[in-house]
Amino acid sequence: MKIIKTEIPDVLIIEPKVFEDERGYFYESYNEKALAEEGLNYKFVQDNQSKSSYGVLRGLHYQLAPYSQTKLVRILEGRVFDVAVDLRKGSPSFGKWIKVELSAENKRQLIIPRGFAHGFSVLSPTAVFFYKVDNLYTPKAERGILYSDKKLNIDWGLEGIKPLVAAKDNVLPPFDEAEINFIYGQL
């Protein structure tokens, strides 16, 4: 497995070692020991999976501390732009975002640590999105930021179409009004 730092160093791309031949392919999609050897010591407690159609945009979601979640995300089918926004007050990258293309073809995964908002847009006819989290879902701690926030100005890669967004995501607050309780270095 190869670990790649992004422009926001705490958000990491994982490229698994894939073995392919005429029969298909094999790779380890998760190996706790290999991650620990890279200093990534997470105890994942819940797996989530969703299926979405082209043009669907999910996000930007997070849970307030102490219920925040580290996510290990990947695509089982299709292709998405995956976005993480740094919400850690005092961080050198506070308010900045990173976008990574994840697909069934490239088999890349993304580690999004606690203190980040997360979302994705679907670029293929359908996408099956799978992720592990290190803290259980806690409805009372669920928060979000409006995906179309002008300050963030995220390029979701959906030029020419209106994204298909959940009603609750259309009424989320902008970045400057979002409830955020993450402090850099204290998560």
C-alpha positions in Angstrom: 0.0 0.0 0.0 1.2 3.5 -0.8 0.2 6.5 1.3 0.1 9.9 -0.5 -0.1 13.2 1.3 -2.5 15.8 -0.3 -2.3 19.6 -0.2 -3.9 19.2 3.3 -1.3 16.9 4.9 -3.8 15.2 7.3 -6.0 14.1 4.4 -4.3 11.0 2.9 -4.8 9.0 -0.3 -4.2 5.3 0.0 -3.3 3.4 -3.2 -3.5 -0.3 -2.5 -1.2 -2.8 -4.2 -3.4 -4.5 -6.8 -2.7 -7.9 -8.3 -4.3 -8.3 -11.7 -4.3 -11.1 -14.3 -6.6 -12.6 -16.8 -9.0 -13.8 -14.0 -9.5 -10.3 -12.6 -7.8 -8.6 -9.6 -7.2 -8.9 -5.9 -6.1 -6.4 -3.3 -6.3 -5.8 0.5 -8.8 -3.0 0.9 -8.1 -2.7 4.6 -5.2 -3.8 6.7 -5.0 -2.4 10.3 -1.4 -3.5 10.8 -0.2 -1.9 7.6 -1.9 1.4 8.5 -0.5 1.3 12.0 3.0 0.9 10.6 2.4 4.2 8.8 1.3 5.8 12.1 -2.4 5.6 11.3 -4.0 4.0 14.3 -7.7 4.0 13.8 -10.3 1.6 15.3 -13.1 1.6 12.8 -16.5 0.7 14.4 -19.0 1.1 11.6 -19.2 0.5 7.9 -21.6 2.5 5.6 -22.5 2.1 2.0 -24.6 4.2 -0.4 -25.6 4.0 -4.1 -26.2 7.2 -6.0 -27.0 8.2 -9.6 -25.1 10.6 -11.9 -25.3 14.2 -10.7 -26.1 13.4 -7.0 -24.2 15.5 -4.6 -24.0 14.5 -0.9 -22.6 16.8 1.7 -21.0 18.6 3.2 -21.5 16.6 6.4 -19.8 16.2 9.8 -20.5 15.4 13.4 -19.5 17.8 16.2 -16.8 16.7 18.7 -16.7 14.5 20.7 -18.8 12.5 18.2 -16.7 13.4 15.1 -15.5 10.7 12.8 -12.4 9.7 10.9 -13.6 8.2 7.6 -11.8 5.8 5.3 -13.7 6.1 2.0 -13.7 4.2 -1.3 -15.8 3.5 -4.4 -17.0 0.0 -5.2 -18.7 1.0 -8.5 -18.4 4.1 -10.6 -16.6 7.4 -10.1 -16.9 10.4 -7.8 -15.2 13.6 -6.8 -14.7 13.3 -3.0 -14.3 16.5 -1.0 -12.9 17.2 2.5 -13.1 20.7 4.1 -10.8 21.5 7.0 -13.0 22.8 10.0 -10.2 22.7 12.6 -9.9 26.2 14.0 -6.2 27.2 14.2 -5.2 24.8 11.4 -3.0 26.2 8.7 -5.5 24.9 6.2 -8.7 26.0 8.1 -11.5 26.6 5.5 -9.5 25.0 2.7 -10.7 22.0 0.8 -9.3 19.1 -1.1 -10.9 17.2 -4.0 -9.8 13.7 -5.0 -11.2 11.5 -7.8 -12.1 8.1 -6.4 -13.3 5.3 -8.7 -13.7 1.6 -8.9 -11.1 1.7 -11.6 -8.3 3.6 -9.7 -9.2 1.8 -6.4 -7.9 4.8 -4.4 -9.1 5.4 -0.9 -9.2 8.6 1.1 -8.6 9.0 4.9 -10.6 12.0 6.1 -9.7 12.7 9.8 -11.9 14.1 12.5 -12.5 17.8 12.1 -13.4 17.8 8.4 -16.6 18.2 6.6 -17.1 15.6 3.8 -19.1 15.3 0.6 -19.0 13.9 -2.9 -20.5 14.3 -6.3 -21.2 11.4 -8.7 -19.6 11.5 -12.1 -20.6 8.1 -13.5 -24.1 6.7 -14.3 -24.1 5.2 -10.7 -21.7 5.0 -7.9 -21.5 2.7 -4.9 -19.7 4.5 -2.1 -18.3 2.5 0.9 -16.7 3.9 4.0 -15.5 3.0 7.5 -15.8 5.3 10.5 -14.1 5.3 13.8 -17.1 6.7 15.8 -20.8 5.7 15.6 -23.4 7.9 14.0 -24.9 10.3 16.5 -27.9 12.2 15.1 -27.8 15.0 17.7 -24.2 15.8 16.6 -24.9 15.9 12.9 -24.1 19.2 11.2 -23.3 20.4 7.7 -22.3 23.2 5.4 -24.1 24.3 2.3 -22.4 22.6 -0.7 -22.7 25.7 -2.8 -21.1 28.1 -0.2 -19.6 31.1 -2.1 -16.7 31.4 0.3 -15.6 27.8 -0.2 -16.4 27.9 -4.0 -16.0 24.1 -4.4 -15.8 22.7 -7.9 -17.9 19.6 -7.8 -17.2 18.7 -11.4 -20.8 18.8 -12.4 -20.6 21.5 -15.1 -23.8 22.1 -17.0 -26.1 20.2 -14.7 -28.0 21.1 -11.5 -26.8 18.7 -8.8 -29.4 16.3 -7.2 -29.2 17.2 -3.5 -31.2 16.1 -0.5 -33.7 18.7 0.8 -31.8 18.9 4.1 -28.5 19.6 2.3 -30.1 22.6 0.5 -30.8 24.4 3.7 -27.5 23.9 5.5 -25.8 27.1 6.7 -22.9 28.7 4.8 -19.3 28.1 6.1 -19.2 31.3 8.1 -22.4 30.5 10.0 -21.8 26.7 10.6 -21.5 25.4 14.1 -17.9 24.2 14.4 -16.2 23.0 17.6 -13.0 21.5 16.3 -9.6 22.9 17.5 -6.5 22.0 15.6 -4.3 19.6 17.6 -7.1 18.7 20.0 -9.0 15.9 18.2 
